[in-house]
Amino acid sequence: MRLLFLFTILLLTFNVSAQKNESRTVNQTVVDVVFLASDYMEGRYTGSASEARAADYIKDRFIELGLTAGAHNNSWYQSFTFTEKSPHSTEEGKEMKGKNVAGMINNNAPTTIVIGAHYDHLGYGESGARDANDKGIHNGADDNASGVASLLYLAEKIINDEKYKSHNYLFISFSGEEEGLQGSKAFTKDPSIDLSTIDYMINMDMVGRHEDDKPLLIYGVGTSPSWKPVLGSINIDGINEIKTTEDGIGPTDHTSFYLKDIPVLHFFTGQHDDYHKSTDDSPLINFKGIDLISDYILAIIDGLDKEEKLTFNKTKTTEKKAPKYKVTLGVMPDYSSSAEGLQIDAVMDDRPADKAGIL
């Protein structure tokens, strides 16, 4: 059924795009999501052959759009290694490898806007699956083929419009997000550009379930005083409400940039029952909604285009935890660390760890 759906979509898109003078339509977003979330990609598990296939697809799309290589040494890929270590086990973890895919629009500007979305997922439910007994392919259409499709949409719009010349643009599709933000942490620890030149970072993770009667969720609005005014000025048909959160820390890749004192925004269309299940498939995606959210992000970029480099604000963590967590220390562990004890990536303000003086 999934393969038939993929074939039908690809055939439809080919026929539409082959027409003369056909402008970009939602069909390219359909192709990007359906291909990345197909069984052929086998769930894009970090370090697997399917991760490599997905990375090659994203690289080829960057080349097709006219981007240049954005990683070190004129490469499209940034490889990294980490130790997979369960927080629930004292056993030695295994070493894993992953790679980010980076494409650049270099306008020789003094500042760079980073746009990111992770492309890895859970494979056959190797780790992080909500149902440990489900070993079917976890295609991750919403998580996060949808975010990658948005990233590619933005890259196409920006490179083909002469007005986007005030900044450079670095598009990064991260791997290892499902293993503890490994790809984004690897980039911020060994960046291909000077972090101090980054104006801000925008992240998309799970933007494929937009509904007209539900708000678009935007995290990180407290990380710069510039965010709220520009968000208040945007009106995109089809996005009827936004709901914002101040925090710069959250369970996805914008956190790695926030911890380097970079203003961030993260876009999310909400949790659903297919999250981290093998049922997170392409037929459930609102493809037009992905493009609407991408247009909203473009409007933010437009609104900030003439501003000076954004001021960074540190935020307090106010986000509510899931109900199953009754107590909190207020730290973000580094699951990749092989050091004895607990290595801490971040301490959240006004939580017990912060009050106790833990650094």
C-alpha positions in Angstrom: 0.0 0.0 0.0 2.8 2.4 0.9 4.7 1.7 -2.3 1.6 2.1 -4.4 1.0 5.5 -2.7 4.6 6.6 -3.3 4.4 5.6 -7.0 1.1 7.4 -7.5 2.3 10.6 -5.9 5.6 10.6 -7.9 3.7 10.0 -11.2 1.3 12.7 -10.4 4.0 15.2 -9.5 6.0 14.3 -12.7 3.0 15.0 -14.9 2.3 18.3 -13.1 5.8 19.6 -13.1 6.4 18.7 -16.7 3.8 21.2 -17.9 5.3 24.4 -19.4 5.4 27.5 -17.2 4.3 25.5 -14.2 5.1 27.4 -11.0 6.2 25.7 -7.9 3.3 23.9 -6.3 2.7 21.8 -3.2 3.7 18.8 -5.4 7.5 19.2 -4.6 6.7 19.1 -0.9 4.7 16.0 -1.5 7.7 14.4 -3.3 10.1 15.3 -0.6 8.0 14.0 2.3 6.8 10.8 0.5 10.3 9.8 -0.7 12.0 10.5 2.6 9.2 8.7 4.5 9.0 5.7 2.1 9.8 2.1 3.1 12.8 2.4 0.8 14.3 4.8 3.4 13.8 2.2 6.2 13.2 4.8 8.9 16.5 6.7 8.4 18.1 5.4 11.6 21.3 7.2 12.5 24.4 5.5 11.2 22.5 3.1 9.0 22.6 2.6 5.2 19.1 4.2 5.1 20.5 7.3 6.8 23.1 7.5 4.1 20.4 7.2 1.3 18.4 10.0 2.9 21.5 12.2 3.3 22.3 11.7 -0.4 18.7 12.6 -1.4 19.0 15.9 0.6 22.4 16.6 -0.9 21.1 16.1 -4.4 18.2 18.4 -3.7 20.6 21.1 -2.5 22.6 20.7 -5.6 19.5 20.8 -7.8 18.5 24.1 -6.1 21.9 25.7 -6.7 23.3 25.7 -3.1 27.0 25.2 -2.4 28.5 22.7 0.1 28.2 24.1 3.6 30.2 21.7 5.8 34.0 21.8 6.4 36.4 21.6 3.5 33.8 22.3 0.8 31.9 19.1 1.8 28.2 18.5 1.9 28.5 16.2 4.9 29.7 16.7 8.5 30.4 13.3 10.0 30.3 12.8 13.8 30.6 10.0 16.3 29.0 9.5 19.7 28.4 6.9 22.3 24.8 5.6 22.5 24.3 5.3 26.2 20.9 4.6 27.8 20.1 6.7 30.9 18.5 3.6 32.3 21.5 1.4 32.1 25.0 1.3 33.6 26.4 -0.8 30.7 29.0 0.7 28.3 27.3 2.2 25.3 28.2 1.5 21.7 29.9 4.0 19.4 27.6 5.3 16.6 28.3 7.4 13.6 26.1 10.0 11.9 26.3 12.8 9.4 24.7 16.2 8.9 24.0 17.5 5.5 24.8 21.2 4.9 24.1 23.5 2.0 25.0 27.2 1.8 23.8 30.3 0.0 26.8 32.6 0.3 26.0 36.2 -0.4 29.3 37.4 1.1 27.3 39.1 3.9 28.6 39.6 7.4 25.9 37.5 9.1 24.4 34.1 8.4 20.9 32.8 9.1 20.9 29.1 10.0 17.8 27.0 9.0 17.7 23.5 10.3 15.6 20.3 10.4 16.7 16.8 11.4 16.2 14.0 9.0 16.9 10.9 11.1 14.2 8.8 12.6 13.8 5.4 14.4 14.5 2.9 11.7 12.7 -0.3 12.7 12.1 1.0 16.2 15.6 0.4 17.3 15.4 3.1 20.0 12.8 5.6 21.1 9.8 3.8 19.8 6.6 4.2 21.9 5.8 0.5 21.3 8.8 -1.6 21.9 7.1 -4.6 20.3 6.5 -2.8 17.0 9.4 -3.6 14.7 7.8 -2.3 11.6 9.5 0.5 9.6 9.1 3.8 11.5 8.8 6.1 8.5 8.7 9.4 10.4 6.7 11.3 7.9 5.9 14.1 10.4 9.0 13.4 12.4 10.7 14.8 10.5 10.4 14.4 6.8 7.9 17.3 7.1 10.6 19.6 8.6 13.1 18.6 5.8 10.5 19.4 3.2 10.0 22.8 4.8 13.8 23.4 4.8 14.0 22.5 1.1 11.0 24.8 0.3 12.8 27.7 2.1 16.0 27.0 0.3 14.3 27.1 -3.1 12.4 30.4 -2.3 15.4 32.2 -0.9 17.9 31.3 -3.6 15.5 32.3 -6.4 14.6 35.7 -5.0 17.0 38.6 -5.3 15.7 40.3 -2.2 17.4 37.8 0.1 20.9 39.2 -0.1 21.4 40.9 3.3 22.6 37.6 4.9 24.1 34.3 4.1 21.9 31.2 4.6 23.1 27.9 5.9 20.7 25.0 5.6 21.5 22.1 7.8 19.7 18.8 8.0 20.8 17.1 11.2 21.1 13.5 12.0 21.3 12.0 15.5 18.5 14.2 16.8 16.6 11.1 18.1 19.7 10.0 19.9 20.0 13.2 22.0 20.5 16.1 19.5 23.8 14.6 18.5 24.0 16.2 15.0 23.3 19.8 16.1 25.6 19.4 19.1 28.3 18.2 16.8 27.8 21.2 14.5 27.9 23.8 17.3 31.0 22.2 18.8 32.8 22.1 15.4 31.0 24.6 13.2 31.8 25.3 9.5 31.2 29.0 10.1 32.0 31.3 13.0 29.2 31.0 15.5 29.5 34.7 16.3 28.4 35.6 12.8 25.1 33.7 13.1 22.2 36.1 13.3 19.6 33.6 14.4 18.6 29.9 14.0 15.2 28.6 12.8 14.3 25.0 13.3 11.4 22.9 12.0 10.5 19.6 13.7 7.1 18.0 13.1 5.4 20.6 11.0 3.2 18.2 9.0 0.0 18.1 10.9 -1.2 21.7 10.6 -5.0 22.1 11.2 -6.9 25.3 10.5 -8.6 25.2 13.9 -5.4 24.6 15.9 -2.6 27.0 16.6 0.9 26.8 15.1 3.3 26.4 18.0 6.4 28.6 18.0 9.1 28.1 20.7 11.9 30.4 21.7 10.2 33.8 21.3 12.0 35.0 24.5 15.5 34.4 23.1 15.5 37.8 21.4 13.4 41.0 21.8 13.0 41.1 18.0 10.8 38.0 17.8 7.5 39.1 19.3 7.2 42.4 17.2 7.8 40.6 13.9 5.5 37.7 14.8 2.8 40.3 15.6 3.1 41.8 12.1 2.6 38.6 10.1 -0.7 37.5 8.6 -0.7 34.4 6.5 -4.0 33.0 5.2 -4.5 29.5 6.6 -2.6 30.2 9.8 -5.3 31.6 12.0 -3.6 31.4 15.4 -0.1 31.0 16.9 0.8 29.9 20.4 4.3 30.9 21.6 6.6 29.7 24.3 9.5 31.8 25.7 12.0 29.0 26.3 15.1 28.5 24.3 15.5 25.0 25.6 13.4 22.2 24.2 13.7 18.6 23.0 15.0 19.3 19.5 17.9 20.9 17.6 17.3 24.6 18.3 18.5 23.9 21.9 22.1 23.3 20.7 22.2 26.8 19.2 20.4 28.5 22.1 23.1 27.1 24.4 25.7 28.9 22.3 23.8 32.2 22.9 22.2 32.4 19.5 18.5 33.5 19.2 16.3 30.7 18.1 12.8 29.9 16.9 11.3 26.4 16.7 8.2 25.5 14.7 5.9 22.6 15.6 2.3 21.6 14.7 1.7 19.6 17.8 1.8 16.1 19.3 -0.3 13.2 17.9 -0.9 9.6 18.6 1.3 8.5 15.7 4.4 10.1 17.3 7.3 7.6 17.4 5.1 4.8 16.0 5.2 3.0 12.7 1.9 4.7 11.8 3.6 8.1 11.2 3.1 7.9 7.5 2.8 10.2 4.5 -1.0 9.9 3.9 -1.6 11.7 7.2 0.5 14.7 6.3 -1.0 18.1 5.4 1.3 19.0 2.6 -0.2 22.4 1.9 0.2 23.2 5.7 3.9 22.6 5.4 4.1 25.2 2.7 2.0 27.6 4.7 4.3 27.3 7.7 7.3 27.8 5.4 5.7 31.0 4.0 5.2 32.1 7.6 8.9 31.6 8.2 9.8 33.5 5.1 7.7 36.4 6.4 9.7 36.4 9.6 12.9 36.6 7.5 11.5 39.4 5.4 10.4 41.3 8.5 13.9 41.2 10.1 15.9 41.7 6.9 16.8 45.3 7.6 17.4 45.0 11.3 20.8 44.9 13.0 22.0 41.5 14.2 19.5 40.2 16.7 20.2 40.6 20.4 20.3 37.4 22.4 18.2 36.9 25.6 18.6 34.1 28.0 15.3 32.6 28.9 13.8 30.9 32.0 12.5 27.4 31.4 8.7 27.6 31.9 7.6 24.7 29.6 5.5 22.2 31.4 6.8 18.6 31.6 4.8 15.6 30.5 2.4 14.5 33.3 4.4 11.2 33.9 7.3 13.2 35.3 6.5 14.1 38.9 9.8 15.5 39.9 12.6 17.3 38.1 16.2 18.2 38.8 16.3 20.8 36.0 19.2 19.6 34.0 19.8 18.4 30.4 22.0 15.3 30.4 24.6 14.6 27.8 23.7 11.0 26.9 26.7 10.8 24.5 29.3 11.3 27.3 31.4 8.3 28.3 32.6 10.1 31.5 31.9 8.5 34.9 28.8 9.9 36.5 26.3 12.3 34.8 27.6 14.8 32.3 25.4 17.8 32.1 24.8 19.9 28.9 22.6 22.6 30.5 21.2 23.7 33.8 17.7 25.3 33.7 17.1 28.5 35.5 15.2 28.4 38.9 15.1 24.6 39.0 16.5 22.6 41.9 19.9 22.1 40.2 20.3 25.8 39.6 19.3 26.7 43.1 21.8 24.1 44.5 24.6 25.7 42.5 25.1 22.8 40.0 26.9 24.0 36.8 
